[in-house]
C-alpha cells in the first residue's frame, strides 16, 4: 500500500520540510478525492485522476496511485462510468491512515 523506501528517501531529502510536504499533499489529495464524481465529463475525471496519481506516486501511495491510473485509463477510453470511485476513495483513506500510523511507529 505504502512504498516505505520512497517515504524514507523523501524524508531524508526533505529533512525539516518533510512534514509540510506531507501535509500539503494530504490537503490537495483530499480536495482532489472529494471532487471525484462519475457525473463530470470524462476528460475532467481523467485529469483529476492523473493529478492524484502523480501526487500519490510522489508520496509513495502505491496502491492509490495504481487505482487512479486504472481509472484515468478508463475515463480516457470513454468508460468514466466504470471507474470504481469508491475503491479509489477507500484506498486513499486507508493509505492516509497507514502513512500516519507508520510515521508514528517509525518515530518511536
NORZIDA-V743894 format. One record per backbone hydrogen bond with DSSP energy under -0.5 kcal/mol. CO is the residue of the C=O (numbers start at 1). NH is the residue of the N-H. Records with the same first field share a line. If there is no record, write none. Layout:
CO: NH / NH
//
This chain:
1: 62 / 63
2: 4
3: 7
4: 8
5: 9
6: 10
7: 11
8: 12
9: 13
10: 14
11: 15
14: 17
15: 18
17: 21
18: 22
19: 23
20: 24
21: 25
22: 26
23: 27
24: 28
25: 29
26: 30
27: 31
28: 32
29: 33
30: 34
31: 35
32: 36
33: 36
37: 40
41: 44 / 45
42: 46
43: 47
44: 48
45: 49
46: 50
47: 51
48: 52
49: 53
50: 54
51: 55
52: 56
53: 57
54: 58
55: 59
56: 59 / 60 / 61
57: 60
60: 3 / 62
61: 65
62: 66
63: 67
64: 68
65: 69
66: 70
67: 71
68: 72
69: 73
70: 74
71: 75
72: 76
73: 77
74: 79
75: 78
79: 82
80: 83
83: 85
84: 88
85: 89
86: 90
87: 91
88: 92
89: 93
90: 94
91: 95
92: 96
93: 97
94: 98
95: 99
96: 100
97: 101
98: 102
99: 103
100: 104
101: 105
102: 106
103: 107
104: 108
//
